[in-house]
C-alpha cells in the first residue's frame, strides 16, 4: 500500500470502492482537490468490468478531463426604483441653532436699543422685497418733511399707533430714527378702483410695533398711501431632500393634565416602533420629531389648575414625559422646545429645558432646544416656535382665527417676526430682538392653539400640530374645538404632508 500522505488521503476518500496503485505518488496529486477527484474516480469506474484499480495512466486521464476552474459569479445588486430604505438605515444629519439673548436692565435706553435693533434689521430686508425697486427709493422721514405736496415718496417705519378717523379713514403714525410721519389710508368710495379698495383692506391688517414700507404722495401733513409692503419672505420652490425620510410634528402634549390623551399617545409610540399595522411604511420613514412646546401641563399656569391635574408635581410631570420619550427608537432624533406651560422663563425667547427639570436624563437622540429654535434636518431649515404670540395676532389681524392657525402663521412670515405686537406677549428685556425671522425657513412649525393647520406660503411649509389634550372647560366656554391626537408627518423627498389620526389608528 502506498505510504505517502496524499495517496493515503485519496484512498480513504475512495472508501474501498477503487484501489490505488503503488505507482501513484504524492507528487502526482499535488494541487488536486482530493474530494472532487475521489468523486470523479468513482464515476470513472462505475461501469468498469473486473478489478477497479486507479493507476498512474488512469489518474492522468482523469486529471486531464478536469473542468476549468469556475470563477465566482459577479452579481451586481441593483435596487428597484421604488426601493425605500427605512429611516433607521439612514444616517442622521442635523444642526441646531438655539436662540439666545443677553438680558438687559430694562432701562429706557435698553428698550430704545431693542426697538432700534428690530427696526434696523427689518428695514434692511426691504432691499430684497419681491417685484419692487423700493430699496433704492427709500427716504428717511425727516427728509420727507421737506418735500412739497404731490411728491411721491417711499418710507420704512415702525407703526407707533393706528386709529380709524370719524370719516372711516385709517391713520397711522409711522416712526424711524429721524422722526415720525402721519400716513393716511383713504376709505374708498363706490367709484374707487380695485387697487385703492385692495390697499385700504390691506391697511386693516397693519398692527402696532411692526415694520412696514409705505409708498404714497405728500398731501400737507400726511402721506396718502397707495402701496403697503411687509418685509416678507421671497417666493421660491419648495425644497426637497434626496433621502426618503419623514419629519413628524407635535406640540401641546400636556403630560400631567387629566385630559392628556395617554392612550392615543401610547398608540403613537407603538406605531413608531412598528407595532401598529396601519401606515407602517410611513412610520418606518420617520427620522426626526419636532415637538414645539407645552410638553407638560405645568403648575400654576392658570387659576385652579390643580383641580385639572393628574400629576401635581412638576418634576414628576417631566419624569413621566421623558419616560415616554425613552420609548422612541434611538434612530429617531427628537427636538424638544418649551412652551408657555413649561417650567422655564415665561418671557420669550425661552431657554431650553435645564438639568433641574430633566435630571440625569441623557439619550443621544433627544435634544433640548430653545423656543424659538432652528433645526437644519437633512438640509431643510425648520423654525420651531410654540406660538404664544398667535393669541395677539388672531385678535389683532382681521381674517385670522383659532380654527385656521395657518392664516396667522402666514402673517408671521410676512412680517418676518414671530411676535410683532409688542406687549401682549412677554419679551425678554434685551438690546437685541431675537424674535426676528432672520433666515427664510423651509418649514415653520407652531402649536399653542390646539388646532391642526397646514399651508404653503412662498415655498415655506406651514404646520400647526394641534395637541394631545382633550377639550378643556376653557375651550368649551370659548367654543373652540381642538383636534387632538392628529400627527402631521412630512415626507421630505416627495414633499407630501400626511396626518395620522391616532384616535382611530
Beta strands, then each sheet from edge to edge (+ up, - down):
strand 1: 19-20
strand 2: 53-54
strand 3: 94-98
strand 4: 138-139
strand 5: 152-164
strand 6: 170-176
strand 7: 179-185
strand 8: 211-219
strand 9: 222-230
strand 10: 246-250
strand 11: 286-292
strand 12: 333-337
strand 13: 366-368
strand 14: 373-377
strand 15: 380-384
strand 16: 443-446
strand 17: 452-457
strand 18: 460-465
strand 19: 486-491
strand 20: 496-501
sheet 1: 1+ 2+
sheet 2: 3+ 14- 15+ 16+ 18+ 17-
sheet 3: 4+ 5+ 6- 7+ 9+ 8-
sheet 4: 13+ 12+ 11+ 10+ 19- 20+
end
